[in-house]
Amino acid sequence: MKLKELNKQERPREKMMARGANALTDVELLAILLRTGTSTRNVVDVARELLRTADDRLGSVAAMSLDRLRQVGLAASNT
């Protein structure tokens, strides 16, 4: 599902503007930083896959090399 197909209240950026950053999950925060998904996965799905790969720890995502981030992003687009 494309992000634009979600209700505005469910989109990370709009949710943050309406309710503040504290209302967001780690996946939603990461999705805002990523800004865009892939041709086959929306940004929230890619963010979810990155976090899953990093044992659900934002610090582990931050420590990933650019090559590893790309690998996970590409793997997310192929599933």
N, C-alpha and C positions, 0 to 999 in steps of 0.2 A: 504494500500500500504506500502510495506517495504521501509525503508529509502534508501536502496541500489538501489531501483528502480527509485529514483529521479535522475535528472541530477545532476552532481557533483556541479554545480553552485548553486543549490537549497538546498543542504545539509548544515545544520547550521555550522558544523565545517569547511567545505571547504569554505563556504561563509565568515566566520570570517577570515580565513587565507588569502583569496584573497582581501577582502574589509575592514577588520577591525571590531572590536566589535561594533562600532557605527552604522554599516550597518545592524545589527541584530535587530529583534523584540524581545520583552520580551519572547515570546514563544520559539524562537530560542535560546536565552540565557539560558533559563531554560532547554531546551532539552539538551544543551551541558553539563550542570551540572548533569542532571539525567543520561546521558550516554546511557541508554538502556530503551526500552519500555517493554511491556509485551508480552506474547505469541500471543496475538490477536491484539495488538495496537502498532504502532510504537512510538518512543520516542516523536516525535512532537505532536502526538495526545494526549498522556498522559500529556505532558506539557500544551497543550491547555486546557485540562479538569481541571488540577490543577489551572491554572489561572482563568478559568471561575468560579470555586468554590470559589476562593479568590477575587471575584469581580474585576478581571483583575489587581490586585495589587501584585507586586513581594514581597513587604513588608509583605503582608498578608500570602503569601505562606511561607515566611521565619518564620513567627510566628506560623505556624501550628505545632502541635505535630507530632511526628513520627507515632503514631497510626492513626491520621487523614490523614496524607500523604498516608499511606498504604491503608486506606479505599477508598480514592479517586482513587488511582492507581488501586485497585482491581475493583472498580465500573467501571472505564474506560475500564478495560479488559473484562467486562461482557456485554458491550453495543454493 
